[in-house]
Amino acid sequence: MRDFLRDGYAIHAKPETGRTVSTAGRTAPAMVCKKGRLPDGNKYMMHACLSIQGAYTCSKDHEITA
């Protein structure tokens, strides 16, 4: 995931696998990846959030495929 702007916001990706990826605490521009193996072809639900100063705004869940 990429965060290009130095605007104080952080981006968080939260798939149902329990793995969370976040740009919080990193100086933009930032790119963050989470390593790990998910079985190919499996479907999961995921949502993304923007946060600033402890306040979160999140998307609805979306289906993703590994």
C-alpha positions as CSV (number, residue, x, y, z in Angstrom):
1,M,0.0,0.0,0.0
2,R,1.2,3.5,-0.7
3,D,0.8,6.8,1.0
4,F,2.1,9.7,-1.1
5,L,1.0,12.8,0.8
6,R,2.5,14.3,4.0
7,D,-0.9,15.3,5.2
8,G,-1.0,13.6,8.7
9,Y,-3.3,10.8,7.6
10,A,-2.3,7.1,7.8
11,I,-3.8,4.3,5.7
12,H,-4.7,0.9,7.2
13,A,-5.6,-2.2,5.3
14,K,-7.5,-4.8,7.4
15,P,-8.2,-8.2,5.8
16,E,-10.2,-10.8,7.8
17,T,-7.0,-12.9,8.0
18,G,-5.9,-10.8,11.0
19,R,-3.0,-9.3,9.2
20,T,-3.0,-5.5,9.3
21,V,-0.9,-3.2,7.2
22,S,-0.5,0.4,8.0
23,T,1.5,3.5,7.1
24,A,1.1,4.9,10.6
25,G,4.3,6.2,12.0
26,R,6.0,6.4,8.6
27,T,7.0,9.5,6.8
28,A,5.3,10.0,3.4
29,P,5.9,9.0,0.7
30,A,5.7,5.5,2.2
31,M,5.1,2.1,0.8
32,V,4.3,-0.8,3.2
33,C,4.0,-4.5,2.4
34,K,3.1,-7.5,4.6
35,K,4.8,-10.8,3.8
36,G,3.1,-14.1,4.3
37,R,1.6,-16.8,2.3
38,L,-2.2,-17.1,1.7
39,P,-3.5,-20.1,-0.2
40,D,-3.9,-19.1,-3.9
41,G,-7.5,-18.7,-5.0
42,N,-9.0,-18.2,-1.5
43,K,-11.3,-15.3,-1.1
44,Y,-11.3,-12.9,1.9
45,M,-13.1,-9.8,3.0
46,M,-11.1,-6.6,3.6
47,H,-11.6,-3.0,4.4
48,A,-9.4,0.1,4.4
49,C,-9.3,3.0,6.8
50,L,-7.9,6.5,6.9
51,S,-6.9,7.8,10.3
52,I,-5.7,11.1,11.8
53,Q,-5.1,11.9,15.4
54,G,-6.9,8.7,16.6
55,A,-10.1,9.2,14.4
56,Y,-10.8,6.5,11.8
57,T,-12.9,6.5,8.7
58,C,-13.3,3.1,7.1
59,S,-14.6,1.7,3.8
60,K,-17.2,-1.1,3.6
61,D,-15.9,-4.6,3.3
62,H,-14.7,-5.7,-0.2
63,E,-14.0,-9.2,-1.4
64,I,-10.4,-9.9,-2.4
65,T,-8.7,-13.0,-3.8
66,A,-5.2,-14.3,-2.9
